Amino acid sequence: MVARLVIAAPSSGAGKTTVATGLMAAFAGRGLAVSPHKVGPDYIDPGYHALATGRPGRNLDAYMCGTELVAPLFAHGARGCDLAVVEGVMGLYDGAAGQGELASTAQVAKLLKAPVVLVVDASSQSRSVAALVHGFASWDPQVRLGGVILNKVATDRHELLLREALEESGVPVLGVLRRAPAVATPSRHLGLVPVAERQAQAVDAVAAQAEQVRRGCDLDALLALARSAPELAGDPWEPEPHGPSAAANEPGRRPVVAVAGGAAFTFSYAEHAELLTAAGADVVTFDPLRDEALPEGTSGLVIGGGFPEVYGEELSANAPLRKAVAELAASGAPVAAECAGLLYLARSLDGRPMCGVLDADARMSERLTLGYRDAVAVSDSVLAASGTRMRGHEFHRTVIEPGAGALPAWGLRQPERRVEGFVRQGVHASYVHTHWAGAPQAAARFVDHCGEHRGEHRG
């Protein structure tokens, strides 16, 4: 049984990430093995969680992976840990649009049987805080609200008024945090700036968050609350092979799958590499900003999300790697690209030459595209057979023209019906991010194609 807490808030912007990351770092500083988790599809917050704990930040997404996998994925990530801290998404009861509680923090808390700590921005209220907390505590009786952390408290007098009001609610105050500029993390067009882009400053920010939490929160009471969570039934998720690839690859002859990393490509789920490995691949990370060649023996390429628009000049200047990627794709090798990867494979990005694998051009846009997607594979590809249904999400401020190739990748059902993405030889490129734990056959299919491609070119 792993002790666990869910850190939630009435709305976005209340300070969930600061409090959750600070708690993770503070408890890790006490010598506890802390498992970090994030509700929803967010890639950026888990980077700060990993910095705070020294363990991979993992996502718990009931929409993309299914409600039945939330507890097993949690148990997989938290295996061997003393404590797990789960940062929520948006407001406590906010989920997938138009689908009730699905993918909300409240739903995940119930699936994990975990107590919730509500982070409240108290900067513009006093006695009203009691009404707010009472409403959140009583809305769903199955959600156990175990305490409140008051954030952005102005003065000792302000704190006293808040505490007096909350005595009537019956929900204990487990922390009071003052305004602290040192704990702030800079934001950009898609949210916080990732850890990989500001490593030294991020270390300082996490240390400041930990110190603020240590000073302002009752860590002993929070740990006792976490330990009050009951045992979870069921087995942890395992990245087991879901196809012939693992058995077909002899030891020492596993196909090499190169995965893009570095500051420009920071969006990935830890389970993807685990599934690729379980399916029989050797996963090797490379940095398109620095490396001028793909890893030796590369027979498949995965380029996830990130911020190529921020590093367009540097990516374009690395002509040797752009050429290597184009040649690999032209050979028919499997290439899976999501969002940032799609932009990198385009002919150009904001007028700068990219890899030229796709006959399309990308540019920054003022419009934010954000939301879950219900997708159906339109064309057979290295990730999915035509007709395969998968769930994912989009999150970008760019557009690509055309938006789909002669063979589109996905048909999307909501928020509007459209086709998008590109399938060409072994390339599958799309704006849609997917979580392969919810569709493990995708990794097995991809590695199987890698093995076939390697065999053809060796032969």
Secondary structure, DSSP 8 states (H G I E B T S, - for coil): --EEEEEE-SSTTSSHHHHHHHHHHHHHHTT--EEEEEESS-SSHHHHHHHHHSS--EEE-HHHH-GGGHHHHHHHHHTT-SEEEEE--SSTT--STTSTTTT-HHHHHHHHT--EEEEEE-TT-STHHHHHHHHHHHH-TTS-EEEEEEEEE--HHHHHHHHHHHHTTT--EEEEEE--GGG---EETTEE--GGGSHHHHHHHHHHHHHHHHHHB-HHHHHHHHHTS----S--------SSHHHHS-TT---EEEEE-STT--B--HHHHHHHHHTT-EEEEE-TTT-SS--TTEEEEEE-BS-TTTTHHHHHH-HHHHHHHHHHHHTT--EEEETHHHHHHSSEETTEE----SS-EEEEEEEEEEEEEEEEE-S--SS--TT-EEEEEEEEEEEEESSB-SS-SEEE-SSS-EEEBEEETTEEEES-EE-GGGSTHHHHHHHHHHHHHHHHHH-
